[in-house]
Amino acid sequence: MQVDVPAIELVDLPGIQLYPADLYVQTTKLVNSYLQEEDTLVLCVVDATIPSLDSSIAVKMVRDSAKLPSTILALTKADLIRDEESVVEHIFERILNRSKEIAELPSLAGCCGSGQPLASGQNQPG
């Protein structure tokens, strides 16, 4: 029995390297080449400990490429956040679509963290 399903190619791109400068140019050029492809789905991996998603080069690149509707934001290193208030602010509020940052990414496909369910990126009353 033959099943008609689309072929999927998974490509694990390198993280954006700031230094040395030539490596930054190479990695951003490579990532941008994939972001420009029409059928690209993006798993944007971001350190959950960053105070603001706006400081993430990866998030900026996805936003600039208009790929938010095809992007899932994955928060990593949640175990490095030690105080309870920061865990709520940096993890739960982002995953549950209650943070101002996620609201500013209204067409984001979703946000997830370690062991957490995927939350829809659609704006929901909070």
Stockholm file with secondary structure:
# STOCKHOLM 1.0

chainA/1-126         MQVDVPAIELVDLPGIQLYPADLYVQTTKLVNSYLQEEDTLVLCVVDATIPSLDSSIAVKMVRDSAKLPSTILALTKADLIRDEESVVEHIFERILNRSKEIAELPSLAGCCGSGQPLASGQNQPG
#=GR chainA/1-126 SS CCCCCCCCCCCCCCCCCCSSHHHHHHHHHHHHHHHTSTTCCEEEEEETTCSCGGGCHHHHHHHHTTCGGGEEEEEECGGGCCSHHHHIIIIIHHHTTCSHHHHTSTTCCEEEETTCCCEECSCCCC
#=GC SS_cons         CCCCCCCCCCCCCCCCCCSSHHHHHHHHHHHHHHHTSTTCCEEEEEETTCSCGGGCHHHHHHHHTTCGGGEEEEEECGGGCCSHHHHIIIIIHHHTTCSHHHHTSTTCCEEEETTCCCEECSCCCC
//
